[in-house]
Amino acid sequence: MKERVFVDTNIFIYAAIDDVVNADKRIRSIRLIKLPGEAIVVSTQVINEFYVILLRNGFSDQDIQERALEIIEDTQVMSISVDTIKLAWDIRDRYKYSYWDCLIVASALESGCSTLYTEDMHDGHIIDDRLKIMNPFNKL
C-alpha cells in the first residue's frame, strides 16, 4: 500500500513556475509530486491557493485551470469541512502555527497522511504522534 502524503501549495507553485532563482526547488518539487511510491493528498485549500498565486504571477485562467486539473487528476483532493475547521482551531491552540497552516495540518491528519511536505512549518515537527512535517528543500 502506498504511503499517504500531503503536499502543500508551495511545492506545486515551485513546480509550476520556471524561476532561475528557485531552479533547485523546482526540480525537487517536480520529483516530489511524481514519486511513484506515495499517494499524494491535497485539499481544496491547496487548489485555491495555487490558482490565486499563479494569477498573481501572470498566468492566464485557462493555463491555471489546465494545471489545476492535472493536480486534481493526479492526487486525492480532500474537501474542507466544518470538522476540518474545528480541528484547525484545536491545532492552532496547541501548536501556534498560522491559521492557514493549521488548516493544512488538519486536512493532512483527517486524510490519514503520515507526512506533510511543506516549507512553511517547522521541519521534523511531529503533530499528534502521527504526522511528520518535512521540508523537502531543507538541505539545498
N, C-alpha and C positions, 0 to 999 in steps of 0.2 A: 504494500500500500504506500502511496506517495505521501511524503510529509506535507502537511498543510502549512503554508507560509503566507503571511500578509505582507503586501508590498505597498509602501506609502507613495503618495503622489510624486515626491521629488525624484524617485527612481525613474518613473515614466517620463517626467519632464526632461531629465538629463538624456534619456534615450531618444527623445523626440527632437531636441534642439541641437543642431550641429554648431557647437561653440568651441573654438580653438582653445580658449582658456580652460574649459572643462572637458577636454578630449578624453582624458583618462577616466573621468566619471562617466562619460557617455559609453565608452567601451565596456566598463564594468556593469553599467545599468543594462545594456543590451544583453550581455551574457547572463545576468541575473534573471531577467524576465523570460529567458529562453531555456532555463535549466530543466532538463527532462525528468529529473527525479523528484520534482516538487509540484504540488498542486497550488497554484497561486490564487490567493483570495484578495479581493479589493472590496471597498464599499462604494455606495453611491456617492459618498463624500469625495472619494478619490477621483471618480469620473468627473464630478462637477468642478473640483479644484483644477484638474487637468485642463478642462475646457477653458476656464477663466484665465489661467496662466498663459496658455497658448494664444488666446485672443490678445492679451497684453503684449505678446511678443510678435504680433503682426501676422499670425496665421489666419487664413480665411475660415469661415464657418464650415465650408464644405471639407476642407482639409482636416480640420479638427474633428469633425463628425466621423470621417473615414478612420482616423487614428483612434478615436474613442471606441468605434465599433470593433476595431481589432482587439483592443483591451477587453471589451465585453465578451467577445467570442473566445479569447484565449485564457480567460480567468473565470473564477466563480465570483459573481457580483452579489454582495450582501446588502440588503436594504436596511437603512437605519430606522429603527422602530422607537417607540416610546420607552421600551425596556432598555434599548441601547443608550438612549439619552440619560436615563436614570443611572445606569451603570457608569457612564462617563462622569456623572456628578460624584459618585462614590469614589471613583479612581482619582478624580481631581482632589477631593478632600484628603485622600490618603497619600498621594504621590506628588501633588503640587505641579503637575505638568499643565501646559496651557489647555484651555477647554477643547480646542480643536484637536490637539494631540490626544487628549483623553478620549475623545470620540473615536479616534483611530484605534486606540488601545482597546476600548470596549468592543468595537467591531471585530477586532482580531480575537479577543477572548471568546466572544459569542460564536465565532466561526470555528472554534476548536484549533486555532493555529498554535504552533509551538514556537514560531519565530516571527518577529516583526522587523522587516528591513526598512530602515529609515535613517536619515542623518540628523533628524530633528530632536532626538531624545538621547538620554544617557546610554552610550554603548555598553552592552553587557548587563544592563539592569534587567532583573527578572521580576515580573509582575505576577503576583498571586501564585508563586511557585510553579508557574506553567507556561509563561510567555516570556521569551528572551528577546530583548531589543538588540539588534545588530546593525551597526553602521558599516555598510559594505565598502565605504571609502576611507575607513579609519587608518589604513596603512598605505596611503598613496604617497 
